[in-house]
Amino acid sequence: MKEWTGDNTDEFSVMSRQEVRDFDARAIEQLHIPGVVLMENAGRSCADLILHTLEGHSKPKVCIFCGSGNNGGDGFVIGRHLFNQGVGVNIVICTDPAKIKGDAKINFEICRKMNLSIDVLDIESADVCKDIEGHVKDCDLLVDALLGTGLSGELKSPPALLIRCLNAHNLPIVAVDIPSGMDCDTGFPLPVCIEAATTVTFAAIKKGFVECPESRTATGRVFVADIGIVKM
């Protein structure tokens, strides 16, 4: 894993939203790397960075906020690896669990069978911010595994409110691949995005990070993780 500082872009690949989709499709369809393997590599890389971040905490506690897609699936992998290393883990699913499909569901079921702490957050509740307070109490770090690079167009409530509530707690956030709510191609919030201390992005820098220098206020430090395949 290597840090992108903004001054060393030539050392990395840069991908747009469509290039990310093509990259994943090539890995799965042409190279026959199962999507669940890519998800495992991505989540494990994030977990390694989080463990490094938590060094010095005697009894660290992490709350992972997961969506229904592959970003959420990465979050389930992260939760499993952190749990295995003795970290207190609470997974908060911010959607109807029935919407979790495919590779994400495989990892969700593993977490369930391991008896990890899993709660469901009703993001349409009028008390969503208060509910979040209960989940993040005594946490050392939050993980944003809500929305991935596929997001475009204006992000409206309730997800937008959820993001504002998470930002309001002023706890360090690690964003998985991209801060939720950020446009992959422009680097702009739509109209709000997670304000992360650190972003672990996969395989390549995202185009919006480069196109919009102001995106660094949302990404924080950016690390590029190897997920087992490079851009050709």
C-alpha positions in Angstrom: 0.0 0.0 0.0 1.4 3.4 -1.0 0.3 6.9 -0.1 -0.7 9.4 -2.8 0.4 12.8 -1.7 -0.9 14.8 -4.6 2.7 15.4 -5.8 3.3 11.8 -7.0 0.4 11.2 -9.3 2.7 9.9 -12.0 3.4 6.9 -9.8 -0.2 5.7 -10.0 -2.9 4.8 -12.4 -5.9 7.2 -12.5 -9.4 5.8 -13.2 -12.7 7.4 -14.0 -16.0 5.8 -13.0 -16.3 3.9 -16.2 -12.7 2.8 -16.1 -13.3 1.4 -12.6 -16.3 -0.6 -14.0 -14.2 -1.9 -16.9 -11.3 -2.8 -14.6 -13.5 -4.9 -12.4 -15.3 -6.5 -15.4 -11.9 -7.4 -16.9 -10.7 -9.0 -13.7 -13.9 -11.0 -13.3 -14.8 -11.9 -16.9 -11.4 -12.2 -18.6 -9.0 -13.1 -15.8 -11.6 -15.2 -13.9 -10.8 -13.6 -10.6 -14.0 -14.1 -8.6 -15.5 -10.8 -7.3 -15.5 -12.2 -3.8 -11.7 -12.5 -4.0 -11.3 -8.9 -5.1 -13.6 -7.9 -2.2 -11.5 -9.9 0.2 -8.3 -8.2 -1.0 -9.8 -4.8 -0.8 -11.3 -5.3 2.7 -8.1 -6.9 4.1 -6.1 -3.9 2.9 -8.4 -1.5 4.6 -8.3 -3.6 7.8 -4.5 -3.6 7.8 -4.4 0.2 7.6 -7.0 0.6 10.3 -5.1 -1.7 12.6 -2.0 0.4 12.1 -4.1 3.5 12.9 -5.3 2.0 16.1 -1.9 1.1 17.4 -1.6 2.4 21.0 -5.3 1.9 21.8 -5.6 -0.7 24.5 -9.2 -1.7 23.7 -10.0 -0.2 20.4 -13.6 0.0 19.1 -14.7 0.6 15.5 -18.1 1.2 14.0 -18.5 0.2 10.4 -21.4 1.8 8.4 -22.3 -0.4 5.4 -24.5 0.0 2.4 -26.1 -2.7 0.3 -23.5 -2.8 -2.5 -19.9 -3.9 -2.9 -18.7 -1.0 -0.8 -20.7 -2.5 2.1 -19.3 -5.9 1.2 -15.8 -4.5 1.7 -17.1 -3.2 5.1 -18.1 -6.7 6.1 -14.7 -8.1 5.2 -13.1 -5.2 7.2 -15.2 -6.1 10.2 -14.2 -9.7 10.1 -10.5 -9.0 10.0 -10.6 -6.4 12.7 -12.7 -8.8 14.9 -10.1 -11.5 14.4 -7.4 -9.1 15.7 -9.3 -8.4 18.9 -10.9 -5.0 17.9 -14.3 -4.3 19.2 -16.5 -4.2 16.0 -20.0 -3.0 15.5 -21.4 -3.2 12.0 -24.3 -0.9 11.2 -26.3 -1.7 8.1 -27.8 1.4 6.7 -30.3 -0.3 4.4 -32.8 -3.2 4.3 -30.6 -6.3 4.8 -32.7 -8.1 2.2 -31.2 -5.7 -0.4 -27.7 -7.1 0.2 -26.8 -9.4 -2.8 -24.0 -11.3 -4.4 -20.5 -11.1 -3.0 -21.6 -8.6 -0.4 -24.2 -11.1 0.9 -21.5 -13.8 1.1 -19.5 -11.6 3.5 -22.5 -10.4 5.4 -23.5 -14.0 6.1 -20.0 -14.8 7.3 -20.2 -12.0 9.8 -23.5 -13.2 11.0 -22.3 -16.7 11.5 -19.3 -15.4 13.4 -21.8 -13.6 15.7 -20.3 -10.2 15.1 -22.3 -7.3 16.4 -24.7 -6.2 13.6 -27.4 -3.6 13.8 -29.7 -2.2 11.3 -30.1 1.6 11.1 -33.4 3.1 9.8 -32.0 6.1 7.9 -35.5 7.3 7.2 -36.2 7.7 10.9 -36.6 11.2 12.3 -34.3 10.2 15.1 -31.5 8.9 12.8 -28.8 11.3 14.2 -29.7 10.3 17.8 -29.7 6.6 16.8 -26.2 7.1 15.3 -25.0 8.6 18.6 -25.8 5.3 20.3 -23.8 3.3 17.8 -20.7 5.4 17.8 -20.5 5.9 21.6 -17.0 5.1 22.9 -15.7 4.4 19.3 -12.2 5.3 18.4 -12.8 5.3 14.6 -15.6 5.0 12.1 -15.5 3.3 8.7 -17.5 4.6 5.7 -18.5 1.6 3.6 -21.8 3.2 2.4 -21.5 4.2 -1.2 -18.9 3.5 -3.9 -17.6 5.0 -7.1 -20.8 4.4 -9.0 -22.6 7.4 -7.4 -23.5 10.3 -9.8 -26.1 13.0 -9.7 -27.4 14.7 -6.6 -27.5 12.7 -3.4 -30.7 13.5 -1.6 -31.9 12.7 1.9 -32.1 10.4 3.7 -28.5 9.3 2.7 -27.4 12.9 2.6 -28.6 13.4 6.2 -26.9 10.2 7.3 -23.6 11.5 6.0 -24.1 14.9 7.7 -24.8 13.1 11.0 -21.6 11.0 10.7 -19.5 14.0 10.0 -20.9 15.8 13.0 -19.3 13.4 15.4 -15.8 14.6 14.7 -14.5 11.1 15.0 -11.8 9.9 12.5 -13.4 8.2 9.5 -11.7 5.8 7.1 -13.4 5.9 3.8 -13.5 2.7 1.7 -12.4 3.4 -1.9 -14.0 6.9 -2.0 -15.8 9.1 0.6 -19.5 8.4 0.3 -21.3 11.2 -1.5 -18.3 12.2 -3.7 -18.5 12.1 -7.5 -15.7 9.8 -8.7 -15.1 11.9 -11.8 -15.3 15.4 -10.5 -14.3 15.1 -6.9 -17.3 17.2 -5.9 -19.8 16.4 -3.1 -23.3 15.6 -4.3 -24.1 17.9 -2.4 -22.4 16.5 0.8 -19.9 13.7 1.3 -18.1 12.0 4.1 -15.2 14.0 5.5 -12.6 11.3 6.1 -9.3 11.4 7.9 -8.1 8.7 5.5 -9.3 7.1 2.3 -8.1 3.7 1.2 -8.8 3.5 -2.5 -8.3 0.4 -4.7 -5.9 -0.2 -7.5 -5.8 3.4 -8.8 -6.3 7.0 -7.8 -9.9 8.1 -8.7 -10.1 10.8 -11.4 -12.0 13.3 -9.1 -9.1 13.2 -6.6 -6.8 14.7 -9.2 -9.3 16.9 -11.0 -10.4 18.6 -7.8 -7.6 19.5 -5.4 -10.3 20.5 -2.8 -11.4 16.9 -2.6 -8.5 16.4 -0.2 -10.6 18.1 2.5 -12.9 15.1 2.2 -10.5 12.2 1.4 -7.9 13.1 4.0 -4.7 11.1 3.4 -5.1 8.8 0.4 -3.6 5.3 0.3 -3.8 3.1 -2.8 -4.3 -0.6 -2.0 -3.4 -3.5 -4.2 -6.4 -5.8 -4.8 -4.5 -8.5 -6.8 -4.6 -7.0 -10.3 -3.1 -3.9 -11.9 -4.5 -1.7 -14.7 -3.2 -2.9 -18.1 
